[in-house]
């Protein structure tokens, strides 16, 4: 999962800034934080994930699709799963990540506040919210 996250982040540059942590730190974060206390959903065969979503309650903490596996509906299936389970969802996405912003807007998310750079990367990000039925 950490490899999927790292590969996806690198493939998305410069639309999103480089990760603020080393590969080893990201792997430790997945092992010690993500898998230990967050809900993780995966699409793809064992050992070769193609997409993943991390939820922390009503927050979509991470949603990444592997390079070369995008535009196959994986992200839509994952966000649809989250929307089927919650009445409201929130997430942050980088202001410069226009493809992610368009994706979330197609799925009913709306930017809720002005951009904030209060994140590890120091890059402007937008808070998106979705309200269910």
N, CA, C and O atoms as a MOPAC input file, in Angstrom:
PM7 MOZYME 1SCF
protein

 N      0.82500 1    -1.18600 1     0.00000 1
 C      0.00000 1     0.00000 1     0.00000 1
 C      0.87400 1     1.25700 1     0.00000 1
 O      0.58300 1     2.23300 1    -0.69200 1
 N      1.92600 1     1.21500 1     0.77200 1
 C      2.82800 1     2.37300 1     0.80000 1
 C      3.45700 1     2.58300 1    -0.57000 1
 O      3.62800 1     3.72200 1    -1.00600 1
 N      3.80300 1     1.49600 1    -1.25000 1
 C      4.38100 1     1.62500 1    -2.58800 1
 C      3.38200 1     2.24700 1    -3.55800 1
 O      3.75600 1     3.09700 1    -4.36500 1
 N      2.12100 1     1.83700 1    -3.49000 1
 C      1.08000 1     2.43200 1    -4.33000 1
 C      0.98400 1     3.93100 1    -4.05300 1
 O      0.90900 1     4.73400 1    -4.98200 1
 N      0.98600 1     4.30100 1    -2.78200 1
 C      0.90500 1     5.70300 1    -2.38400 1
 C      2.09200 1     6.48100 1    -2.94500 1
 O      1.91900 1     7.54600 1    -3.53900 1
 N      3.29600 1     5.94400 1    -2.75600 1
 C      4.50600 1     6.62200 1    -3.22600 1
 C      4.53100 1     6.75700 1    -4.74700 1
 O      4.83600 1     7.83100 1    -5.26600 1
 N      4.21700 1     5.68600 1    -5.46300 1
 C      4.21200 1     5.72200 1    -6.92800 1
 C      3.16700 1     6.69600 1    -7.45500 1
 O      3.42400 1     7.43500 1    -8.40500 1
 N      1.99600 1     6.69700 1    -6.84400 1
 C      0.92200 1     7.59200 1    -7.28200 1
 C      1.28500 1     9.04400 1    -7.04300 1
 O      1.04600 1     9.89600 1    -7.89800 1
 N      1.86100 1     9.33000 1    -5.88600 1
 C      2.27600 1    10.69800 1    -5.58800 1
 C      3.32200 1    11.17600 1    -6.58000 1
 O      3.23000 1    12.29000 1    -7.09700 1
 N      4.31500 1    10.33800 1    -6.84700 1
 C      5.38500 1    10.73600 1    -7.77400 1
 C      4.83900 1    10.95100 1    -9.18200 1
 O      5.24700 1    11.88800 1    -9.86800 1
 N      3.92900 1    10.10000 1    -9.61200 1
 C      3.35800 1    10.22500 1   -10.95300 1
 C      2.50900 1    11.48200 1   -11.09000 1
 O      2.33700 1    11.99400 1   -12.19600 1
 N      1.97900 1    11.98300 1    -9.98300 1
 C      1.10100 1    13.16100 1   -10.01500 1
 C      1.87600 1    14.48500 1    -9.97000 1
 O      1.28600 1    15.54900 1   -10.15400 1
 N      3.18200 1    14.42600 1    -9.72900 1
 C      3.97800 1    15.66500 1    -9.72600 1
 C      4.02200 1    16.22500 1   -11.13500 1
 O      4.11700 1    15.43200 1   -12.07200 1
 N      3.96200 1    17.49700 1   -11.35400 1
 C      3.97400 1    18.58700 1   -10.38700 1
 C      2.58300 1    19.04200 1    -9.93900 1
 O      2.47200 1    20.05000 1    -9.24000 1
 N      1.52100 1    18.32800 1   -10.32300 1
 C      0.18600 1    18.74300 1    -9.88800 1
 C      0.05300 1    18.70800 1    -8.36900 1
 O     -0.72500 1    19.46800 1    -7.79100 1
 N      0.80700 1    17.83300 1    -7.73300 1
 C      0.87800 1    17.83100 1    -6.27500 1
 C      2.35200 1    17.88200 1    -5.89200 1
 O      3.20900 1    17.41800 1    -6.64400 1
 N      2.64200 1    18.43900 1    -4.73800 1
 C      4.05100 1    18.54200 1    -4.33500 1
 C      4.61200 1    17.18300 1    -3.94300 1
 O      3.85400 1    16.26800 1    -3.62100 1
 N      5.91800 1    17.04600 1    -3.96700 1
 C      6.53500 1    15.79900 1    -3.51100 1
 C      6.17400 1    15.51500 1    -2.05200 1
 O      5.87700 1    16.43300 1    -1.28700 1
 N      6.20200 1    14.25600 1    -1.68200 1
 C      5.92300 1    13.87000 1    -0.29900 1
 C      6.92400 1    14.54300 1     0.63300 1
 O      8.08100 1    14.75900 1     0.27200 1
 N      6.46900 1    14.86500 1     1.81500 1
 C      7.30900 1    15.54200 1     2.79400 1
 C      8.17800 1    14.56900 1     3.59300 1
 O      8.99900 1    14.99100 1     4.40700 1
 N      7.99600 1    13.26200 1     3.35900 1
 C      8.71300 1    12.25200 1     4.12400 1
 C      9.44200 1    11.29300 1     3.19700 1
 O      9.10600 1    11.16800 1     2.01900 1
 N     10.43400 1    10.62400 1     3.74000 1
 C     11.18200 1     9.62500 1     2.98100 1
 C     10.31100 1     8.39900 1     2.73800 1
 O      9.28200 1     8.21300 1     3.38700 1
 N     10.73800 1     7.57000 1     1.79800 1
 C     10.00100 1     6.33200 1     1.52700 1
 C      9.89500 1     5.47500 1     2.78600 1
 O      8.83800 1     4.91000 1     3.06700 1
 N     10.97500 1     5.37700 1     3.53500 1
 C     10.97600 1     4.57300 1     4.76400 1
 C      9.98100 1     5.13700 1     5.78000 1
 O      9.28000 1     4.37600 1     6.44600 1
 N      9.91700 1     6.44900 1     5.90000 1
 C      8.96300 1     7.06400 1     6.82600 1
 C      7.52500 1     6.80500 1     6.39100 1
 O      6.65700 1     6.56100 1     7.23000 1
 N      7.26800 1     6.85600 1     5.08700 1
 C      5.91900 1     6.58200 1     4.58100 1
 C      5.53900 1     5.12900 1     4.87300 1
 O      4.41500 1     4.85600 1     5.29500 1
 N      6.45400 1     4.21300 1     4.65300 1
 C      6.17200 1     2.79400 1     4.93300 1
 C      5.89000 1     2.57300 1     6.42100 1
 O      4.98500 1     1.82000 1     6.78000 1
 N      6.65700 1     3.22400 1     7.27100 1
 C      6.43000 1     3.11100 1     8.72100 1
 C      5.08200 1     3.71800 1     9.09900 1
 O      4.37100 1     3.17000 1     9.94100 1
 N      4.72900 1     4.83600 1     8.48700 1
 C      3.42900 1     5.48100 1     8.75200 1
 C      2.27800 1     4.55200 1     8.37500 1
 O      1.31000 1     4.43500 1     9.12600 1
 N      2.37200 1     3.89100 1     7.22200 1
 C      1.32700 1     2.93700 1     6.85200 1
 C      1.24400 1     1.81700 1     7.87600 1
 O      0.15500 1     1.45800 1     8.32400 1
 N      2.37000 1     1.27800 1     8.23600 1
 C      2.41900 1     0.13400 1     9.15600 1
 C      1.92000 1     0.51600 1    10.54800 1
 O      1.12200 1    -0.21000 1    11.14200 1
 N      2.37700 1     1.63700 1    11.06300 1
 C      2.12100 1     1.98600 1    12.45600 1
 C      0.88700 1     2.85100 1    12.69200 1
 O      0.32800 1     2.84200 1    13.78900 1
 N      0.45800 1     3.59400 1    11.68100 1
 C     -0.67700 1     4.51100 1    11.85900 1
 C     -1.87400 1     4.08600 1    11.01300 1
 O     -2.96100 1     3.84400 1    11.53800 1
 N     -1.66900 1     3.99700 1     9.71500 1
 C     -2.79200 1     3.72200 1     8.81500 1
 C     -3.41100 1     2.36300 1     9.11700 1
 O     -4.60400 1     2.28100 1     9.41000 1
 N     -2.61800 1     1.29700 1     9.05000 1
 C     -3.16700 1    -0.04400 1     9.27100 1
 C     -3.57900 1    -0.27900 1    10.71800 1
 O     -4.43600 1    -1.11900 1    10.99200 1
 N     -2.98100 1     0.45100 1    11.63400 1
 C     -3.28400 1     0.25600 1    13.05400 1
 C     -4.59100 1     0.91200 1    13.48500 1
 O     -5.21400 1     0.45900 1    14.44500 1
 N     -5.02400 1     1.97500 1    12.79200 1
 C     -6.18700 1     2.67400 1    13.32100 1
 C     -7.11800 1     3.30000 1    12.31300 1
 O     -8.02200 1     4.04400 1    12.69100 1
 N     -6.91900 1     3.01500 1    11.02300 1
 C     -7.79900 1     3.60400 1    10.02500 1
 C     -8.38500 1     2.50200 1     9.14900 1
 O     -7.85500 1     1.39300 1     9.07400 1
 N     -9.46700 1     2.83000 1     8.50400 1
 C    -10.15200 1     1.88500 1     7.63100 1
 C     -9.52300 1     1.96300 1     6.23800 1
 O     -9.44500 1     3.04300 1     5.65200 1
 N     -9.08200 1     0.84100 1     5.71500 1
 C     -8.39600 1     0.80200 1     4.43200 1
 C     -9.17700 1    -0.09000 1     3.47300 1
 O     -9.51000 1    -1.23000 1     3.79900 1
 N     -9.46300 1     0.44100 1     2.29300 1
 C    -10.14800 1    -0.30300 1     1.23300 1
 C     -9.21200 1    -0.38800 1     0.03000 1
 O     -8.54500 1     0.58500 1    -0.32200 1
 N     -9.17100 1    -1.56100 1    -0.59200 1
 C     -8.22000 1    -1.81200 1    -1.66900 1
 C     -8.93300 1    -2.46500 1    -2.84900 1
 O     -9.82200 1    -3.29800 1    -2.66800 1
 N     -8.53000 1    -2.07500 1    -4.06100 1
 C     -8.97000 1    -2.73700 1    -5.28400 1
 C     -7.72800 1    -3.30700 1    -5.94600 1
 O     -6.72100 1    -2.61600 1    -6.10000 1
 N     -7.80400 1    -4.56300 1    -6.33300 1
 C     -6.69300 1    -5.20700 1    -7.02100 1
 C     -6.32700 1    -6.51700 1    -6.36900 1
 O     -6.73400 1    -6.79300 1    -5.24100 1
 N     -5.56700 1    -7.32000 1    -7.06900 1
 C     -5.19100 1    -8.62700 1    -6.52200 1
 C     -4.23000 1    -8.49100 1    -5.34500 1
 O     -3.53100 1    -7.48700 1    -5.20900 1
 N     -4.20900 1    -9.50200 1    -4.51200 1
 C     -3.32300 1    -9.51600 1    -3.34300 1
 C     -1.87700 1    -9.28000 1    -3.78400 1
 O     -1.37400 1    -9.91900 1    -4.70800 1
 N     -1.24000 1    -8.35800 1    -3.10700 1
 C      0.14700 1    -8.05600 1    -3.41700 1
 C      0.34900 1    -7.09000 1    -4.56900 1
 O      1.47000 1    -6.64300 1    -4.81000 1
 N     -0.72500 1    -6.75800 1    -5.28900 1
 C     -0.61800 1    -5.82900 1    -6.42100 1
 C     -1.81600 1    -4.87800 1    -6.43600 1
 O     -2.59000 1    -4.87800 1    -7.39300 1
 N     -1.97500 1    -4.07300 1    -5.39400 1
 C     -3.13500 1    -3.18100 1    -5.34800 1
 C     -3.11300 1    -2.16500 1    -6.49000 1
 O     -2.06300 1    -1.64300 1    -6.86400 1
 N     -4.29300 1    -1.90300 1    -7.02400 1
 C     -4.43300 1    -0.93100 1    -8.10300 1
 C     -5.00600 1     0.39300 1    -7.61100 1
 O     -4.81300 1     1.43200 1    -8.24100 1
 N     -5.70700 1     0.35000 1    -6.48600 1
 C     -6.30100 1     1.56400 1    -5.92200 1
 C     -6.52800 1     1.34200 1    -4.44000 1
 O     -6.71300 1     0.21400 1    -3.98400 1
 N     -6.51000 1     2.45000 1    -3.69000 1
 C     -6.75500 1     2.34500 1    -2.25800 1
 C     -7.38000 1     3.61800 1    -1.72100 1
 O     -7.15700 1     4.71800 1    -2.22600 1
 N     -8.17600 1     3.42200 1    -0.67100 1
 C     -8.80800 1     4.53800 1     0.02400 1
 C     -8.63400 1     4.30700 1     1.51600 1
 O     -8.81000 1     3.19300 1     2.01000 1
 N     -8.28700 1     5.36800 1     2.22200 1
 C     -8.14100 1     5.31400 1     3.67200 1
 C     -9.18200 1     6.25900 1     4.25900 1
 O     -9.23500 1     7.44000 1     3.91600 1
 N    -10.00800 1     5.71700 1     5.15100 1
 C    -11.03300 1     6.51200 1     5.83000 1
 C    -10.71200 1     6.60300 1     7.30800 1
 O    -10.26300 1     5.63800 1     7.92600 1
 N    -10.94900 1     7.77400 1     7.85900 1
 C    -10.88100 1     7.99100 1     9.30500 1
 C    -12.21900 1     8.60400 1     9.67400 1
 O    -12.37700 1     9.82500 1     9.66000 1
 N    -13.16900 1     7.76600 1    10.00100 1
 C    -14.52600 1     8.24800 1    10.21100 1
 C    -15.05700 1     8.81600 1     8.89700 1
 O    -14.99200 1     8.15700 1     7.85900 1
 N    -15.57600 1    10.02800 1     8.94500 1
 C    -16.14900 1    10.66600 1     7.75900 1
 C    -15.10100 1    11.39600 1     6.91800 1
 O    -15.45600 1    12.15200 1     6.01400 1
 N    -13.84200 1    11.18200 1     7.20000 1
 C    -12.76500 1    11.82700 1     6.44200 1
 C    -12.14700 1    10.84600 1     5.46200 1
 O    -11.74500 1     9.74600 1     5.84100 1
 N    -12.07300 1    11.24600 1     4.20700 1
 C    -11.32300 1    10.48800 1     3.21700 1
 C     -9.88600 1    10.98800 1     3.35600 1
 O     -9.53800 1    12.05600 1     2.85200 1
 N     -9.07200 1    10.21500 1     4.03300 1
 C     -7.69700 1    10.62300 1     4.32200 1
 C     -6.78900 1    10.44200 1     3.11000 1
 O     -5.90000 1    11.25800 1     2.86700 1
 N     -7.01100 1     9.38800 1     2.36400 1
 C     -6.17700 1     9.07900 1     1.19600 1
 C     -7.05100 1     8.39900 1     0.15100 1
 O     -7.90200 1     7.57700 1     0.49000 1
 N     -6.84800 1     8.73500 1    -1.10300 1
 C     -7.48300 1     8.02800 1    -2.21800 1
 C     -6.50400 1     8.11500 1    -3.38200 1
 O     -6.28400 1     9.18600 1    -3.94700 1
 N     -5.92400 1     6.97600 1    -3.72800 1
 C     -4.92900 1     6.93600 1    -4.79800 1
 C     -5.18500 1     5.75000 1    -5.70700 1
 O     -5.54600 1     4.66300 1    -5.25400 1
 N     -4.99300 1     5.97600 1    -6.98900 1
 C     -5.07600 1     4.93100 1    -8.00600 1
 C     -3.69600 1     4.83800 1    -8.65400 1
 O     -3.08600 1     5.85200 1    -8.99500 1
 N     -3.21700 1     3.61100 1    -8.81800 1
 C     -1.87400 1     3.39000 1    -9.35600 1
 C     -1.73300 1     3.98600 1   -10.74900 1
 O     -2.67900 1     3.96600 1   -11.53600 1
 N     -0.55700 1     4.51400 1   -11.05100 1
 C     -0.30100 1     4.97700 1   -12.42100 1
 C     -0.54100 1     3.82300 1   -13.39400 1
 O     -0.15000 1     2.68600 1   -13.12900 1
 N     -1.17800 1     4.12100 1   -14.50500 1
 C     -1.49600 1     3.08800 1   -15.48200 1
 C     -2.78400 1     2.34700 1   -15.19000 1
 O     -3.23000 1     1.54200 1   -16.00700 1
 N     -3.38700 1     2.60000 1   -14.05000 1
 C     -4.65500 1     1.94900 1   -13.67700 1
 C     -5.77900 1     2.97100 1   -13.51300 1
 O     -6.87900 1     2.62900 1   -13.07800 1
 N     -5.50300 1     4.20600 1   -13.85800 1
 C     -6.51800 1     5.25000 1   -13.72800 1
 C     -7.50600 1     5.17100 1   -14.88500 1
 O     -7.24600 1     4.53600 1   -15.90700 1
 N     -8.62800 1     5.82300 1   -14.70200 1
 C     -9.70300 1     5.88900 1   -15.69900 1
 C    -10.33700 1     4.51700 1   -15.96200 1
 O    -10.80800 1     4.23600 1   -17.06400 1
 N    -10.33600 1     3.67600 1   -14.92800 1
 C    -10.97800 1     2.35400 1   -15.01100 1
 C    -12.12400 1     2.22500 1   -14.02000 1
 O    -12.71100 1     1.15300 1   -13.87400 1
 N    -12.44000 1     3.32100 1   -13.33900 1
 C    -13.54900 1     3.32000 1   -12.39400 1
 C    -13.17700 1     2.96300 1   -10.96600 1
 O    -14.04500 1     2.92600 1   -10.09300 1
 N    -11.90000 1     2.69800 1   -10.71200 1
 C    -11.49300 1     2.30900 1    -9.36000 1
 C    -11.77800 1     3.41400 1    -8.34200 1
 O    -12.35800 1     3.14800 1    -7.28900 1
 N    -11.37800 1     4.63600 1    -8.64100 1
 C    -11.61600 1     5.74000 1    -7.71600 1
 C    -13.09700 1     5.97400 1    -7.48700 1
 O    -13.52300 1     6.24000 1    -6.36300 1
 N    -13.88500 1     5.87300 1    -8.55400 1
 C    -15.33700 1     6.05700 1    -8.41900 1
 C    -15.95300 1     4.96900 1    -7.54800 1
 O    -16.83800 1     5.25200 1    -6.74000 1
 N    -15.49500 1     3.72900 1    -7.70100 1
 C    -16.01800 1     2.64900 1    -6.85600 1
 C    -15.67800 1     2.90200 1    -5.39300 1
 O    -16.51600 1     2.70700 1    -4.51300 1
 N    -14.45600 1     3.33400 1    -5.13600 1
 C    -14.06300 1     3.56700 1    -3.75100 1
 C    -14.81000 1     4.74600 1    -3.14000 1
 O    -15.29800 1     4.64300 1    -2.01400 1
 N    -14.90900 1     5.85600 1    -3.85200 1
 C    -15.60900 1     7.00700 1    -3.28100 1
 C    -17.10600 1     6.69900 1    -3.15400 1
 O    -17.75900 1     7.16200 1    -2.21900 1
 N    -17.64500 1     5.91800 1    -4.09400 1
 C    -19.04100 1     5.49000 1    -3.99700 1
 C    -19.28200 1     4.62900 1    -2.76500 1
 O    -20.32600 1     4.74200 1    -2.12300 1
 N    -18.32700 1     3.77200 1    -2.43200 1
 C    -18.42300 1     2.96200 1    -1.22000 1
 C    -18.49000 1     3.86100 1     0.00600 1
 O    -19.34000 1     3.66500 1     0.87400 1
 N    -17.60500 1     4.84000 1     0.08100 1
 C    -17.61700 1     5.76700 1     1.21700 1
 C    -18.94100 1     6.52700 1     1.27700 1
 O    -19.50900 1     6.70800 1     2.35400 1
 N    -19.42800 1     6.96800 1     0.12400 1
 C    -20.69100 1     7.72000 1     0.10200 1
 C    -21.87500 1     6.84000 1     0.49700 1
 O    -22.86400 1     7.34900 1     1.02300 1
 N    -21.79700 1     5.55500 1     0.25900 1
 C    -22.89000 1     4.65900 1     0.64500 1
 C    -22.89700 1     4.39400 1     2.15400 1
 O    -23.90900 1     3.95100 1     2.69800 1
 N    -21.79500 1     4.65700 1     2.82300 1
 C    -21.66800 1     4.35300 1     4.23800 1
 C    -21.83800 1     5.56600 1     5.15300 1
 O    -22.11800 1     5.41300 1     6.34200 1
 N    -21.67000 1     6.75600 1     4.60700 1
 C    -21.70800 1     7.97100 1     5.41100 1
 C    -22.69700 1     8.97000 1     4.83100 1
 O    -22.95500 1     8.96900 1     3.62800 1
 N    -23.24800 1     9.82100 1     5.68700 1
 C    -24.15300 1    10.88600 1     5.24800 1
 C    -23.38900 1    12.12200 1     4.81000 1
 O    -23.92900 1    12.96700 1     4.09500 1
 N    -22.13400 1    12.23200 1     5.23400 1
 C    -21.29800 1    13.37300 1     4.88200 1
 C    -19.84700 1    12.90200 1     4.86700 1
 O    -19.45100 1    12.03800 1     5.64800 1
 N    -19.06900 1    13.48300 1     3.96900 1
 C    -17.64500 1    13.17900 1     3.86800 1
 C    -16.86900 1    14.47500 1     3.68900 1
 O    -17.38400 1    15.45400 1     3.14800 1
 N    -15.62600 1    14.46500 1     4.15000 1
 C    -14.73200 1    15.60500 1     3.96500 1
 C    -13.37100 1    15.09100 1     3.52600 1
 O    -12.99600 1    13.95600 1     3.81900 1
 N    -12.64000 1    15.94000 1     2.82000 1
 C    -11.28500 1    15.59500 1     2.40100 1
 C    -10.54500 1    16.85000 1     2.00200 1
 O    -11.15400 1    17.88700 1     1.74100 1
 N     -9.23100 1    16.75100 1     1.95700 1
 C     -8.37300 1    17.82400 1     1.46900 1
 C     -7.74200 1    17.37500 1     0.16600 1
 O     -7.37000 1    16.21000 1     0.02600 1
 N     -7.61800 1    18.27800 1    -0.78300 1
 C     -6.85400 1    17.99700 1    -1.98900 1
 C     -6.07900 1    19.25800 1    -2.36700 1
 O     -6.53300 1    20.37800 1    -2.13100 1
 N     -4.91900 1    19.05600 1    -2.94900 1
 C     -4.09400 1    20.21400 1    -3.30000 1
 C     -4.78300 1    21.06400 1    -4.35800 1
 O     -5.37100 1    20.54500 1    -5.30700 1
 N     -4.70100 1    22.35400 1    -4.18300 1
 C     -5.35000 1    23.30400 1    -5.09000 1
 C     -4.88800 1    23.10500 1    -6.53600 1
 O     -5.67500 1    23.28800 1    -7.46400 1
 N     -3.63400 1    22.73700 1    -6.73300 1
 C     -3.07800 1    22.56500 1    -8.08000 1
 C     -3.40800 1    21.20700 1    -8.70400 1
 O     -3.07400 1    20.96700 1    -9.86400 1
 N     -4.05000 1    20.32600 1    -7.96000 1
 C     -4.38400 1    18.99300 1    -8.46900 1
 C     -5.75600 1    19.04900 1    -9.15300 1
 O     -6.76200 1    18.58800 1    -8.61400 1
 N     -5.75900 1    19.62100 1   -10.33800 1
 C     -7.01900 1    19.87100 1   -11.04700 1
 C     -7.76200 1    18.58900 1   -11.40000 1
 O     -8.99300 1    18.57800 1   -11.39100 1
 N     -7.05600 1    17.51700 1   -11.70700 1
 C     -7.75800 1    16.27300 1   -12.04600 1
 C     -8.47000 1    15.70500 1   -10.82100 1
 O     -9.59100 1    15.21000 1   -10.94100 1
 N     -7.84200 1    15.76600 1    -9.64700 1
 C     -8.50600 1    15.29200 1    -8.42900 1
 C     -9.69900 1    16.17700 1    -8.08800 1
 O    -10.75800 1    15.68400 1    -7.69900 1
 N     -9.52100 1    17.47800 1    -8.23400 1
 C    -10.62900 1    18.38700 1    -7.93800 1
 C    -11.81900 1    18.09600 1    -8.84700 1
 O    -12.95900 1    18.05100 1    -8.38500 1
 N    -11.55700 1    17.89900 1   -10.14100 1
 C    -12.64200 1    17.58700 1   -11.07800 1
 C    -13.30200 1    16.25500 1   -10.71800 1
 O    -14.52400 1    16.12800 1   -10.79200 1
 N    -12.50100 1    15.26700 1   -10.33000 1
 C    -13.02800 1    13.96600 1    -9.91500 1
 C    -13.98800 1    14.13200 1    -8.73700 1
 O    -15.11600 1    13.64200 1    -8.77800 1
 N    -13.54000 1    14.82100 1    -7.69400 1
 C    -14.39000 1    14.97900 1    -6.50900 1
 C    -15.63900 1    15.79500 1    -6.83100 1
 O    -16.72400 1    15.48200 1    -6.33800 1
 N    -15.50100 1    16.82600 1    -7.64200 1
 C    -16.66500 1    17.62900 1    -8.00500 1
 C    -17.67500 1    16.80100 1    -8.80000 1
 O    -18.88000 1    16.97400 1    -8.62200 1
 N    -17.20500 1    15.90400 1    -9.67400 1
 C    -18.11900 1    15.00400 1   -10.39800 1
 C    -18.88300 1    14.09900 1    -9.44200 1
 O    -19.98100 1    13.63900 1    -9.75400 1
 N    -18.30300 1    13.85100 1    -8.28900 1
 C    -18.94400 1    12.98200 1    -7.30000 1
 C    -19.67400 1    13.77700 1    -6.21800 1
 O    -19.97700 1    13.23800 1    -5.15300 1
 N    -19.95600 1    15.04500 1    -6.48200 1
 C    -20.79900 1    15.83900 1    -5.60200 1
 C    -20.09100 1    16.59500 1    -4.49700 1
 O    -20.75500 1    17.21700 1    -3.66800 1
 N    -18.76900 1    16.56500 1    -4.45200 1
 C    -18.02700 1    17.31500 1    -3.43700 1
 C    -17.95900 1    18.78300 1    -3.84200 1
 O    -17.91200 1    19.11600 1    -5.02600 1
 N    -17.95400 1    19.65000 1    -2.83600 1
 C    -17.89400 1    21.08900 1    -3.05400 1
 C    -16.77200 1    21.66100 1    -2.18700 1
 O    -16.65000 1    21.31900 1    -1.01100 1
 N    -15.95400 1    22.53500 1    -2.78000 1
 C    -14.91400 1    23.21600 1    -2.00600 1
 C    -15.61100 1    24.09800 1    -0.97300 1
 O    -16.51700 1    24.86200 1    -1.30600 1
 N    -15.18100 1    23.98600 1     0.27800 1
 C    -15.92000 1    24.59800 1     1.38500 1
 C    -15.26800 1    25.84800 1     1.94900 1
 O    -15.96700 1    26.68000 1     2.52900 1
 N    -13.97700 1    26.01500 1     1.80700 1
 C    -13.27300 1    27.13800 1     2.41100 1
 C    -12.16700 1    27.59700 1     1.47800 1
 O    -11.82100 1    26.88500 1     0.53500 1
 N    -11.60900 1    28.76500 1     1.72200 1
 C    -10.43200 1    29.17600 1     0.93700 1
 C     -9.28500 1    28.19500 1     1.16800 1
 O     -9.24800 1    27.49900 1     2.18300 1
 N     -8.37100 1    28.14800 1     0.23900 1
 C     -7.23200 1    27.23700 1     0.33700 1
 C     -6.39900 1    27.53600 1     1.58000 1
 O     -6.30000 1    28.68000 1     2.02300 1
 N     -5.80900 1    26.49000 1     2.12400 1
 C     -4.92500 1    26.60400 1     3.27300 1
 C     -3.63000 1    25.86000 1     2.97500 1
 O     -3.65700 1    24.77700 1     2.39100 1
 N     -2.51900 1    26.42300 1     3.36500 1
 C     -1.22000 1    25.76200 1     3.19800 1
 C     -0.73200 1    25.19100 1     4.52400 1
 O      0.46300 1    24.95000 1     4.69700 1
 N     -1.64400 1    24.97500 1     5.45000 1
 C     -1.29800 1    24.43100 1     6.76100 1
 C     -1.22200 1    22.90200 1     6.67000 1
 O     -2.04800 1    22.18500 1     7.23500 1
 N     -0.21200 1    22.43200 1     5.94500 1
 C      0.01500 1    20.99400 1     5.79400 1
 C      1.52400 1    20.75300 1     5.72400 1
 O      2.30700 1    21.69900 1     5.63600 1
 N      1.91500 1    19.50100 1     5.76200 1
 C      3.34800 1    19.17200 1     5.78000 1
 C      4.09700 1    19.68400 1     4.55800 1
 O      5.27200 1    20.03900 1     4.64400 1
 N      3.41100 1    19.71800 1     3.41900 1
 C      4.04900 1    20.15900 1     2.18700 1
 C      4.10100 1    21.66700 1     2.06700 1
 O      4.85800 1    22.19500 1     1.25300 1
 N      3.31000 1    22.37000 1     2.86200 1
 C      3.26000 1    23.82400 1     2.78900 1
 C      2.65000 1    24.32100 1     1.49200 1
 O      2.93300 1    25.43600 1     1.05400 1
 N      1.80600 1    23.48800 1     0.87100 1
 C      1.18000 1    23.82100 1    -0.41600 1
 C     -0.31300 1    24.06300 1    -0.21600 1
 O     -0.94700 1    23.36000 1     0.57100 1
 N     -0.88500 1    25.04400 1    -0.91300 1
 C     -2.31100 1    25.31500 1    -0.75900 1
 C     -3.17000 1    24.08100 1    -1.07600 1
 O     -2.99900 1    23.42600 1    -2.10500 1
 N     -4.08300 1    23.79500 1    -0.17000 1
 C     -5.01000 1    22.68200 1    -0.33500 1
 C     -6.41700 1    23.18500 1    -0.04500 1
 O     -6.62200 1    24.11800 1     0.73200 1
 N     -7.36500 1    22.54600 1    -0.68600 1
 C     -8.77600 1    22.90900 1    -0.53200 1
 C     -9.51000 1    21.84800 1     0.27300 1
 O     -9.29900 1    20.64900 1     0.09200 1
 N    -10.36400 1    22.30700 1     1.15300 1
 C    -11.25100 1    21.41100 1     1.91400 1
 C    -12.49400 1    21.18100 1     1.07600 1
 O    -13.19700 1    22.12500 1     0.71500 1
 N    -12.75900 1    19.92200 1     0.77200 1
 C    -13.96200 1    19.53900 1     0.02400 1
 C    -14.90100 1    18.80400 1     0.96000 1
 O    -14.47800 1    18.02800 1     1.81700 1
 N    -16.20100 1    19.07000 1     0.77400 1
 C    -17.22200 1    18.38000 1     1.57700 1
 C    -18.29800 1    17.82900 1     0.65400 1
 O    -18.60800 1    18.39300 1    -0.39500 1
 N    -18.85000 1    16.71100 1     1.08600 1
 C    -19.96900 1    16.08600 1     0.38600 1
 C    -21.05300 1    15.82800 1     1.42200 1
 O    -20.78500 1    15.32700 1     2.51400 1
 N    -22.26500 1    16.17600 1     1.06500 1
 C    -23.42200 1    15.92100 1     1.92600 1
 C    -24.32800 1    14.93500 1     1.19400 1
 O    -24.70800 1    15.16400 1     0.04600 1
 N    -24.66400 1    13.85300 1     1.85600 1
 C    -25.51800 1    12.83500 1     1.24600 1
 C    -26.95600 1    13.26300 1     1.16000 1
 O    -27.30400 1    14.42400 1     1.37700 1
 N    -27.75300 1    12.32600 1     0.84800 1
 C    -29.18200 1    12.59000 1     0.65300 1
 C    -29.86000 1    13.10200 1     1.87500 1
 O    -31.06200 1    13.36600 1     1.85000 1

